[in-house]
Amino acid sequence: MTADSSAPIVIVGAGMAGLACATWLHRAGRTVRVLDAADAVGGRVRTDATPDGFLLDRGFQVLLTDYPEARRMFDYKALDLRAFRSGAVIRLPNGAETTLQNPLQRPLAAFSALVSPIGSLSDKLRILSLVRHVQQHTPEELLARPATDTLSFLRRYGWSETMIDNFFRPFFGGVFLDRGLSTASNFFEFVFQQFVRGKASVPALGMQQLPEQLAARLPAGTIQLNTAVGALEGSCVRLASGEVLAATAVVLAVDGPALARLLPAAGAPAAGSRLTTNTYFVAEGHSPGRGDGLLRLNAAPGALAHNVSFPADVAPAYAPAGRALVSVSTHGDTGLSEAALAVRLHEELIAWFGPNARQWRHLRSYRIAHALPPYPAGQPVQQPLKLAEGLYRCGDWAAYPSLNAALATGRQVAEAIIAG
């Protein structure tokens, strides 16, 4: 790929990785042009404002505040972060509920041996053991550890099947969009550490404030939205409109399927994509979450409502006064239409939250086909970011499934370009 040294660096994709790469390049004095087919920045991190005053994140997402790259990149104070409480209300297979307060940050207090039906005393002591283990390592050290799948790791560590099914599967299965817990155990250890050290938070005005903050640091005109890229041609980028842009370097800040389309030789991702559906309901009056700021997890096998949250209990701007927003996550392909899934979810929510849930109104659904890249055991913690001379990629699809990886690979590509 022969570069035009007088041309800008062209970044395809205005998601978190592309914006991070653009930010670091701009700080180094490089001219950048960011292209995206969408109508707003953010990629998978988007928030829609409805006419009646709700803020809807596209998929249940949080910022883990101890992510190294996030602390390096964002102004947390300006984001006005609002944290969920550490813990969860878990619906057990028999329909009963149990509440865990700070299960990772204060494990012995949360998993009371006398009152918690989640697992045995030995199970709860093993949580404390794992907390101590991850605290002794840096995030990079945990990601570099030899890995098996998470389920095998948990079993080898000694946790009972009850503990795995009632806590680890609904909690971390929701994080990974993988209730089978086939995700690599080194990534589980990294994520476990992040929940121990930091807080699960959202900006006061929705998750899209993250990409908007990065975009605001770039010169006006840097980002070109509603601009689809059709192909790469040598050192140039051909837009779907037919326009051809010369580039000093090209950075593909796109997901695996999009990379395969632009670079057919790269091939489609071997492991496919993690799919999730986020369904929103509206409840009138007081929040069904009682304002406790806790996530609801469903340990019942076969359920479609895997986890439920009440975003406005944490960040009031998510819903107008006098109304509550109910966010329901379903992982994997159900084979149901949006309308059929909403009906089935409503039935489950009535059984879960009681007859008042009959009045909840379906607001909107988001089916996110490529929500996360899978990360099986044996996959390298990072794939090559330089694809050819003057051609790079970044994003969590080139590493491990997280905002931290998206930001990190964006920074690393920028550093490689700056170093020449």
C-alpha positions as CSV (number, residue, x, y, z in Angstrom):
1,M,0.0,0.0,0.0
2,T,1.8,3.1,-1.2
3,A,0.8,6.1,0.9
4,D,0.3,9.7,-0.1
5,S,2.3,11.7,2.5
6,S,0.3,14.9,1.8
7,A,-3.0,13.2,2.5
8,P,-4.7,12.7,5.9
9,I,-4.8,9.5,7.8
10,V,-8.2,7.9,7.1
11,I,-9.9,6.0,9.8
12,V,-12.9,3.9,8.8
13,G,-15.3,3.7,11.8
14,A,-16.2,6.3,14.4
15,G,-16.7,3.8,17.2
16,M,-14.7,3.8,20.4
17,A,-11.5,2.4,18.8
18,G,-11.6,4.7,15.8
19,L,-12.2,7.8,18.0
20,A,-9.4,6.8,20.4
21,C,-7.0,6.4,17.5
22,A,-8.1,9.7,16.0
23,T,-7.7,11.4,19.4
24,W,-4.1,10.2,19.9
25,L,-3.1,11.0,16.3
26,H,-4.6,14.5,16.6
27,R,-2.7,15.1,19.9
28,A,0.5,14.2,17.9
29,G,-0.3,16.9,15.3
30,R,-1.4,14.5,12.6
31,T,-4.3,15.3,10.2
32,V,-7.1,12.7,10.5
33,R,-10.3,12.0,8.7
34,V,-12.8,9.7,10.3
35,L,-15.6,8.1,8.2
36,D,-18.7,6.3,9.4
37,A,-21.9,5.1,7.7
38,A,-24.0,5.8,10.8
39,D,-25.7,9.1,11.6
40,A,-23.8,9.6,14.9
41,V,-20.5,8.6,16.5
42,G,-20.2,5.6,18.8
43,G,-20.5,2.4,16.8
44,R,-22.1,-0.1,19.3
45,V,-22.1,2.6,22.0
46,R,-25.2,4.6,21.2
47,T,-28.0,6.2,23.0
48,D,-31.4,7.3,21.5
49,A,-33.5,10.0,23.0
50,T,-37.3,9.3,22.5
51,P,-39.8,12.1,21.9
52,D,-41.4,11.4,25.3
53,G,-38.2,11.9,27.2
54,F,-36.5,8.5,27.6
55,L,-32.8,7.8,27.0
56,L,-32.3,4.3,25.5
57,D,-28.8,2.8,25.3
58,R,-28.6,0.4,22.5
59,G,-27.9,-2.7,24.6
60,F,-27.3,-2.8,28.3
61,Q,-23.8,-1.4,28.7
62,V,-21.8,0.0,31.6
63,L,-18.4,1.6,32.0
64,L,-16.1,-0.2,34.4
65,T,-14.4,2.7,35.9
66,D,-11.1,1.0,36.7
67,Y,-10.4,0.1,33.0
68,P,-6.8,1.3,32.5
69,E,-7.5,2.8,29.1
70,A,-10.8,4.4,30.2
71,R,-9.0,6.2,33.1
72,R,-6.4,7.4,30.6
73,M,-8.9,8.6,28.0
74,F,-12.1,10.0,29.6
75,D,-12.8,12.9,31.9
76,Y,-15.0,11.1,34.4
77,K,-16.1,14.3,36.2
78,A,-17.4,15.8,32.9
79,L,-19.3,12.6,32.2
80,D,-21.1,12.9,35.6
81,L,-20.9,9.2,36.1
82,R,-23.6,7.4,38.0
83,A,-22.8,4.0,39.5
84,F,-24.9,0.9,39.9
85,R,-24.6,-0.5,43.4
86,S,-22.2,-3.4,43.6
87,G,-24.3,-6.5,44.0
88,A,-27.4,-8.0,42.4
89,V,-30.9,-9.3,43.2
90,I,-30.9,-12.9,41.9
91,R,-34.0,-14.8,40.9
92,L,-33.4,-18.4,41.8
93,P,-34.7,-21.4,39.7
94,N,-37.5,-21.9,42.3
95,G,-38.7,-18.3,41.8
96,A,-37.4,-17.1,45.1
97,E,-35.1,-14.0,45.2
98,T,-31.9,-13.3,47.2
99,T,-30.0,-10.1,47.4
100,L,-26.2,-9.9,47.3
101,Q,-24.6,-6.7,48.4
102,N,-21.0,-6.1,47.2
103,P,-20.4,-9.8,46.4
104,L,-17.0,-9.2,44.9
105,Q,-15.9,-6.2,46.9
106,R,-17.0,-7.5,50.3
107,P,-17.5,-11.3,49.7
108,L,-17.9,-12.5,53.3
109,A,-20.4,-9.8,54.1
110,A,-22.4,-10.4,50.9
111,F,-22.4,-14.2,50.9
112,S,-23.7,-14.6,54.5
113,A,-23.1,-18.3,55.3
114,L,-26.4,-18.4,57.2
115,V,-28.9,-16.7,54.9
116,S,-27.6,-16.8,51.3
117,P,-28.9,-19.7,49.3
118,I,-26.4,-19.1,46.5
119,G,-23.8,-21.6,47.6
120,S,-21.9,-23.2,50.5
121,L,-19.6,-21.6,52.9
122,S,-16.7,-23.1,51.0
123,D,-18.0,-21.5,47.8
124,K,-18.1,-18.1,49.5
125,L,-14.6,-18.5,50.9
126,R,-13.4,-19.2,47.4
127,I,-14.7,-15.9,46.2
128,L,-12.5,-14.2,48.8
129,S,-9.6,-16.3,47.6
130,L,-10.1,-15.2,44.0
131,V,-10.4,-11.6,45.1
132,R,-7.0,-11.8,46.8
133,H,-5.6,-13.6,43.7
134,V,-6.6,-10.9,41.1
135,Q,-5.6,-8.1,43.4
136,Q,-2.0,-9.4,43.2
137,H,-1.8,-9.0,39.5
138,T,-1.9,-6.2,36.9
139,P,-4.6,-6.4,34.3
140,E,-2.0,-7.2,31.7
141,E,-0.7,-10.1,33.8
142,L,-4.2,-11.5,34.2
143,L,-4.8,-11.4,30.4
144,A,-1.5,-13.1,29.7
145,R,-2.2,-16.0,32.0
146,P,-2.7,-19.5,30.5
147,A,-6.4,-20.1,29.9
148,T,-9.1,-22.7,29.7
149,D,-12.8,-21.9,29.3
150,T,-14.4,-20.1,32.3
151,L,-16.7,-23.0,33.2
152,S,-13.8,-25.4,33.5
153,F,-11.8,-22.8,35.5
154,L,-14.7,-22.4,38.0
155,R,-15.1,-26.1,38.4
156,R,-11.3,-26.7,38.9
157,Y,-11.3,-23.8,41.4
158,G,-13.7,-25.9,43.4
159,W,-17.0,-24.0,43.2
160,S,-20.2,-26.1,43.4
161,E,-22.6,-26.4,40.5
162,T,-25.1,-24.5,42.6
163,M,-22.8,-21.5,42.9
164,I,-21.9,-21.6,39.3
165,D,-25.5,-21.8,38.1
166,N,-26.9,-19.3,40.6
167,F,-24.2,-16.7,40.6
168,F,-21.4,-17.0,38.0
169,R,-23.6,-18.1,35.1
170,P,-26.2,-15.3,35.3
171,F,-23.7,-12.6,36.3
172,F,-20.7,-13.2,34.1
173,G,-22.7,-15.0,31.4
174,G,-24.4,-11.6,31.1
175,V,-21.1,-9.8,30.8
176,F,-19.8,-12.2,28.2
177,L,-23.2,-12.7,26.5
178,D,-22.3,-16.4,27.0
179,R,-24.3,-18.2,29.6
180,G,-22.4,-21.4,28.7
181,L,-19.2,-19.7,30.1
182,S,-17.1,-20.8,27.1
183,T,-15.2,-17.5,27.3
184,A,-11.5,-17.7,28.1
185,S,-10.7,-17.9,31.8
186,N,-7.9,-15.3,31.6
187,F,-10.5,-12.8,30.4
188,F,-12.8,-13.9,33.2
189,E,-10.0,-13.1,35.7
190,F,-9.5,-9.7,34.2
191,V,-13.2,-8.8,34.3
192,F,-13.5,-10.1,37.8
193,Q,-10.7,-7.8,38.8
194,Q,-12.4,-4.8,37.2
195,F,-15.6,-5.4,39.2
196,V,-13.5,-5.8,42.4
197,R,-11.6,-2.6,41.8
198,G,-14.0,-0.3,40.0
199,K,-17.7,0.6,39.7
200,A,-20.2,-0.3,36.9
201,S,-21.3,3.2,35.8
202,V,-23.2,5.1,33.2
203,P,-22.8,8.8,32.2
204,A,-25.7,10.8,33.5
205,L,-27.0,11.4,30.0
206,G,-26.4,8.0,28.5
207,M,-23.5,5.9,27.2
208,Q,-23.2,7.9,24.0
209,Q,-21.6,10.6,26.1
210,L,-18.4,8.5,26.0
211,P,-17.9,8.7,22.2
212,E,-19.3,12.3,22.1
213,Q,-16.6,13.3,24.6
214,L,-13.9,12.0,22.4
215,A,-15.4,13.4,19.2
216,A,-15.6,16.9,20.8
217,R,-11.8,16.8,21.1
218,L,-11.3,16.6,17.3
219,P,-11.2,19.6,15.0
220,A,-14.5,20.5,13.3
221,G,-14.9,18.5,10.1
222,T,-12.7,15.6,11.1
223,I,-15.6,13.2,11.4
224,Q,-17.7,12.6,8.3
225,L,-21.0,10.7,9.1
226,N,-23.5,9.1,6.8
227,T,-20.5,8.1,4.7
228,A,-20.2,4.4,3.7
229,V,-16.9,3.0,2.5
230,G,-17.2,0.7,-0.5
231,A,-13.7,-0.6,-0.9
232,L,-10.0,-0.1,-0.4
233,E,-7.9,0.6,-3.5
234,G,-4.2,0.7,-2.9
235,S,-3.6,3.7,-0.6
236,C,-7.0,5.1,-1.3
237,V,-10.4,4.6,0.1
238,R,-13.4,4.4,-2.3
239,L,-16.6,5.6,-0.8
240,A,-19.9,4.0,-1.7
241,S,-20.8,7.2,-3.5
242,G,-17.8,6.6,-5.8
243,E,-15.6,9.3,-4.4
244,V,-12.0,8.3,-3.9
245,L,-9.9,9.6,-0.9
246,A,-6.1,9.4,-0.8
247,A,-4.6,8.5,2.5
248,T,-1.2,8.6,4.3
249,A,-2.4,5.5,6.1
250,V,-5.7,3.7,6.5
251,V,-7.1,2.4,9.8
252,L,-9.9,0.0,9.8
253,A,-11.7,0.5,13.1
254,V,-14.5,-1.9,12.3
255,D,-15.9,-5.2,13.5
256,G,-14.9,-8.6,12.2
257,P,-17.7,-9.0,9.6
258,A,-17.0,-5.5,8.2
259,L,-13.3,-6.2,8.0
260,A,-14.0,-9.3,6.0
261,R,-16.1,-7.3,3.6
262,L,-13.4,-4.6,3.0
263,L,-10.6,-7.1,3.0
264,P,-11.9,-10.4,1.7
265,A,-8.5,-12.0,2.1
266,A,-8.8,-11.5,5.9
267,G,-11.8,-14.0,5.9
268,A,-14.8,-13.9,8.2
269,P,-14.3,-14.2,11.9
270,A,-13.9,-17.9,12.7
271,A,-16.0,-17.9,15.8
272,G,-18.9,-15.6,14.6
273,S,-20.5,-13.0,16.9
274,R,-22.3,-12.8,20.2
275,L,-25.9,-11.6,19.7
276,T,-28.0,-9.8,22.3
277,T,-31.5,-8.2,22.3
278,N,-32.3,-5.3,24.6
279,T,-36.0,-4.7,25.2
280,Y,-37.4,-1.7,27.0
281,F,-40.6,-1.4,28.9
282,V,-42.2,1.7,30.6
283,A,-43.7,1.4,34.1
284,E,-45.9,4.2,35.4
285,G,-45.3,5.6,38.9
286,H,-42.6,4.3,41.3
287,S,-39.7,2.2,39.9
288,P,-40.1,-1.5,40.3
289,G,-36.4,-1.4,41.2
290,R,-37.3,0.5,44.4
291,G,-34.4,2.8,43.7
292,D,-31.8,0.3,45.0
293,G,-29.5,0.6,42.0
294,L,-29.1,-3.2,41.8
295,L,-29.1,-5.3,38.7
296,R,-31.6,-8.2,38.6
297,L,-30.2,-11.5,37.4
298,N,-32.3,-14.5,36.4
299,A,-30.8,-17.9,37.3
300,A,-33.8,-19.8,36.1
301,P,-32.9,-22.1,33.2
302,G,-34.7,-21.5,29.9
303,A,-35.7,-18.0,30.7
304,L,-35.6,-15.3,28.0
305,A,-35.3,-12.4,30.5
306,H,-31.6,-12.9,31.5
307,N,-31.1,-9.7,33.3
308,V,-33.2,-6.6,34.1
309,S,-32.1,-3.1,35.1
310,F,-33.8,0.1,36.0
311,P,-31.5,2.8,34.5
312,A,-33.3,5.8,35.8
313,D,-32.9,4.6,39.4
314,V,-29.2,5.3,38.9
315,A,-29.3,8.1,36.4
316,P,-32.6,10.0,36.6
317,A,-32.3,11.6,33.2
318,Y,-33.0,8.2,31.6
319,A,-36.7,8.6,32.2
320,P,-39.2,11.5,32.7
321,A,-40.5,12.2,36.2
322,G,-43.2,9.8,37.2
323,R,-42.1,7.0,34.9
324,A,-39.6,4.1,35.2
325,L,-37.6,2.6,32.5
326,V,-37.2,-1.2,32.5
327,S,-34.3,-2.6,30.5
328,V,-34.4,-6.3,29.7
329,S,-31.5,-8.2,28.1
330,T,-31.8,-11.5,26.2
331,H,-28.6,-13.2,25.0
332,G,-28.4,-15.3,21.9
333,D,-30.7,-16.0,19.0
334,T,-34.2,-16.8,20.3
335,G,-35.7,-17.4,16.8
336,L,-38.6,-15.0,17.8
337,S,-39.7,-11.9,16.1
338,E,-39.4,-8.6,18.0
339,A,-43.1,-8.6,18.7
340,A,-43.2,-12.2,19.8
341,L,-40.1,-11.8,22.0
342,A,-41.7,-8.7,23.7
343,V,-44.8,-10.7,24.5
344,R,-42.9,-13.6,25.9
345,L,-40.7,-11.3,28.0
346,H,-43.8,-9.5,29.3
347,E,-45.2,-12.8,30.5
348,E,-41.9,-13.6,32.3
349,L,-41.7,-10.2,33.9
350,I,-45.3,-10.5,35.3
351,A,-44.3,-13.8,36.8
352,W,-41.1,-12.2,38.2
353,F,-42.3,-8.8,39.4
354,G,-45.9,-9.5,40.0
355,P,-49.3,-8.3,38.6
356,N,-48.3,-4.7,38.4
357,A,-46.0,-5.6,35.5
358,R,-49.2,-6.3,33.4
359,Q,-49.4,-2.5,33.0
360,W,-45.8,-2.1,31.7
361,R,-45.7,-0.9,28.1
362,H,-43.3,-2.1,25.5
363,L,-41.3,0.9,24.3
364,R,-38.6,-0.3,21.9
365,S,-36.3,-3.3,21.2
366,Y,-32.7,-3.4,19.8
367,R,-31.4,-6.6,18.3
368,I,-27.6,-6.3,18.1
369,A,-26.3,-9.0,15.9
370,H,-22.6,-8.3,16.4
371,A,-22.7,-7.1,20.0
372,L,-19.4,-8.8,21.1
373,P,-16.7,-10.9,19.5
374,P,-16.3,-14.3,21.1
375,Y,-13.1,-14.9,23.0
376,P,-12.4,-18.6,23.4
377,A,-9.5,-20.1,25.3
378,G,-6.3,-20.2,23.2
379,Q,-7.1,-17.0,21.3
380,P,-4.2,-14.5,21.5
381,V,-4.9,-11.5,23.7
382,Q,-4.2,-9.4,20.7
383,Q,-4.1,-10.1,17.0
384,P,-1.7,-8.2,14.7
385,L,-2.8,-4.6,14.3
386,K,-0.7,-3.8,11.2
387,L,-2.1,-5.6,8.2
388,A,0.2,-4.2,5.5
389,E,2.3,-1.2,4.9
390,G,0.1,1.8,5.7
391,L,-2.9,-0.4,6.6
392,Y,-3.9,-1.0,10.2
393,R,-6.9,-2.3,12.2
394,C,-8.1,-1.6,15.7
395,G,-11.0,-2.5,17.9
396,D,-12.0,-5.2,20.4
397,W,-12.4,-7.6,17.5
398,A,-8.6,-7.6,17.2
399,A,-8.2,-8.3,20.9
400,Y,-10.7,-9.2,23.7
401,P,-14.4,-8.1,24.0
402,S,-14.4,-4.9,26.0
403,L,-14.3,-1.2,25.8
404,N,-10.8,-1.3,27.3
405,A,-9.5,-3.3,24.3
406,A,-11.2,-1.0,21.8
407,L,-9.5,2.0,23.4
408,A,-6.2,0.3,23.8
409,T,-5.9,-1.0,20.2
410,G,-6.9,2.5,19.0
411,R,-4.0,4.0,21.0
412,Q,-1.5,1.4,19.9
413,V,-2.3,1.9,16.2
414,A,-1.9,5.6,16.6
415,E,1.5,5.1,18.3
416,A,2.6,2.8,15.5
417,I,1.7,5.4,12.9
418,I,3.4,8.2,14.8
419,A,6.5,6.1,15.2
420,G,6.6,5.6,11.4
